[in-house]
């Protein structure tokens, strides 16, 4: 049975291929080639990928990622499409699903929403619930540096507290849009914000959401 992560992986690979290496993305300073290199390094070069979380390892990550970005673009796309090597933890179906369903969804949107003519993508309810489940688990982590109290709410009323504090801003939207918002894509997330006006402005302009 295909997993959400596998489906999103193939969608991302197809989109990167169609858009070309110089296509813009929502990731500051990155074109499609840079985003593709990031995806490949993350799951194929554990010796460098630690730089995503550990500041001291960031220079090595940048060097390795630049090396991969210099490879033929078609090779990068094929590496994404075929997935990680057998010795990678991401090769395990359960880890791939837990780690990559959200990762690949967001990066697909990073390419889609960088285009001026992008339109919302309709997700099936099962995948939407999966994204909400991931968001509930990670809300405190991605919202830990929020400058105000932050509550995430689905249209059906389900909520997750991302950051305790006052004043409180409640962000309402579909799970996919809430993920885009809390992972730093505030300007393109289709959400509604409720709370003190100044707190909303402070949160919306914050560069401290996400990992």
C-alpha positions in Angstrom: 0.0 0.0 0.0 1.3 3.4 -0.9 2.0 5.8 2.0 1.3 9.5 2.1 5.0 10.1 2.2 5.6 8.1 -1.0 2.8 9.9 -2.8 4.1 13.3 -1.8 7.7 12.3 -2.7 6.6 11.5 -6.3 4.5 14.7 -6.5 7.5 16.8 -5.4 9.8 15.0 -7.9 7.3 15.5 -10.7 6.8 19.2 -9.9 10.5 19.9 -9.6 11.1 18.3 -12.9 8.3 20.2 -14.6 9.3 23.6 -13.2 13.0 23.3 -13.9 16.2 24.0 -11.9 15.9 27.8 -11.8 12.2 27.9 -10.7 11.6 30.0 -7.6 10.7 28.6 -4.2 9.4 30.0 -1.0 12.7 29.0 0.7 14.7 32.2 0.9 17.7 32.2 -1.4 16.8 28.8 -2.9 15.8 27.9 -6.5 14.4 24.5 -7.3 17.9 23.1 -7.7 18.8 24.1 -4.2 15.6 22.6 -2.8 16.2 19.3 -4.6 19.7 19.2 -3.2 18.4 19.8 0.3 15.9 16.9 0.0 18.6 14.5 -1.3 21.2 15.4 1.3 18.7 15.2 4.1 18.0 11.5 3.5 21.3 10.4 1.9 24.0 12.2 3.8 23.4 11.7 7.5 27.0 12.9 8.2 26.0 16.4 6.9 22.2 16.5 7.6 22.9 17.1 11.3 23.5 20.7 10.3 19.8 21.1 9.9 19.4 21.0 13.7 22.9 21.6 15.1 24.4 25.0 14.4 28.0 23.9 14.7 27.5 21.4 11.8 25.8 23.9 9.5 28.9 24.9 7.5 29.5 21.3 6.6 25.9 20.9 5.5 26.2 24.0 3.3 29.3 22.6 1.6 27.8 19.2 1.0 24.5 20.7 -0.2 26.4 22.9 -2.6 28.2 19.9 -4.0 24.9 18.2 -4.7 23.3 21.3 -6.1 26.2 21.3 -8.7 25.2 17.8 -9.9 23.0 17.4 -13.0 19.5 18.4 -12.1 18.0 15.3 -13.7 20.2 13.2 -11.3 18.8 15.0 -8.3 15.3 14.5 -9.4 15.9 10.8 -9.9 17.5 10.5 -6.4 14.4 12.0 -4.9 12.0 9.9 -6.9 13.8 6.6 -6.1 14.1 7.4 -2.4 16.8 6.8 0.2 19.4 4.0 0.0 18.7 0.8 2.0 21.0 1.8 4.8 19.2 5.0 5.5 16.7 5.2 8.4 14.3 6.8 5.9 14.2 3.6 4.0 12.0 2.1 6.7 8.4 2.6 5.8 7.3 3.8 9.2 10.1 6.3 9.6 9.6 7.6 6.0 5.9 8.2 6.7 6.5 9.9 10.1 9.3 12.1 8.8 8.5 12.8 5.3 4.7 13.2 4.8 4.9 16.7 6.2 8.3 17.5 4.8 7.4 16.6 1.2 4.0 18.3 1.4 5.5 21.6 2.6 8.3 21.5 0.0 5.9 20.7 -2.8 3.9 23.8 -1.7 7.2 25.8 -1.6 7.4 25.3 -5.3 3.7 25.5 -6.1 3.1 28.7 -4.1 6.1 30.5 -5.4 4.3 30.9 -8.7 2.0 33.9 -9.0 -0.9 31.8 -10.4 -1.0 29.1 -7.8 -4.3 27.8 -6.6 -5.2 25.9 -3.4 -4.7 22.1 -3.6 -7.6 20.0 -2.4 -6.5 17.2 -0.1 -8.4 14.1 0.7 -9.8 13.9 4.3 -7.5 11.0 5.3 -4.4 12.9 4.4 -5.8 16.1 6.1 -6.3 14.1 9.3 -2.7 12.7 9.0 -1.3 16.2 8.7 -3.3 17.3 11.7 -2.0 14.4 13.7 1.6 15.4 12.9 0.8 19.0 13.7 -0.6 18.1 17.1 2.5 16.3 18.0 4.9 18.9 16.8 3.0 22.1 17.7 4.9 22.9 20.8 8.2 22.4 19.0 7.5 24.5 16.0 5.8 27.2 18.1 8.2 27.3 20.9 9.7 30.7 19.9 6.4 32.4 19.0 6.4 35.9 20.3 2.8 35.6 21.6 0.5 32.8 22.8 -0.4 30.6 19.8 -3.4 28.3 19.4 -4.0 26.3 16.2 -7.6 25.5 15.3 -9.2 23.4 12.6 -12.6 24.6 11.2 -14.3 21.7 13.1 -13.1 23.2 16.4 -10.2 20.8 17.2 -7.3 22.8 18.7 -3.6 22.4 19.6 -1.7 24.8 21.8 1.6 25.7 20.1 2.8 28.3 22.6 1.6 29.3 26.0 1.6 33.0 26.7 -0.4 36.3 26.5 -1.9 37.8 24.5 -3.1 34.8 22.6 -3.6 34.6 18.9 -5.8 31.8 17.5 -5.0 30.7 13.9 -7.8 28.8 12.2 -7.5 26.9 9.0 -7.2 23.5 7.4 -4.4 21.3 8.8 -2.4 21.8 5.6 -2.7 25.6 5.8 -1.8 25.6 9.6 1.3 23.6 8.8 2.4 26.2 6.2 1.8 29.0 8.7 3.7 27.5 11.6 6.6 26.4 9.4 7.2 30.1 8.4 5.1 30.4 5.3 2.7 32.9 6.9 2.3 35.1 3.7 0.9 32.2 1.6 -1.1 30.3 4.3 -4.9 30.5 3.9 -5.8 31.0 7.6 -7.8 33.4 9.8 -6.2 35.0 12.8 -8.1 36.1 15.9 -6.8 38.1 18.8 -5.3 41.4 19.7 -4.4 43.4 16.5 -0.9 44.1 17.6 -0.3 40.5 18.7 -1.6 39.3 15.3 0.8 41.7 13.5 3.7 40.6 15.7 3.0 36.9 15.1 2.4 37.3 11.4 5.8 39.1 10.9 7.7 36.7 13.2 10.6 34.8 11.7 10.8 32.5 14.7 8.1 29.9 13.8 9.2 26.5 12.6 12.3 24.4 13.3 
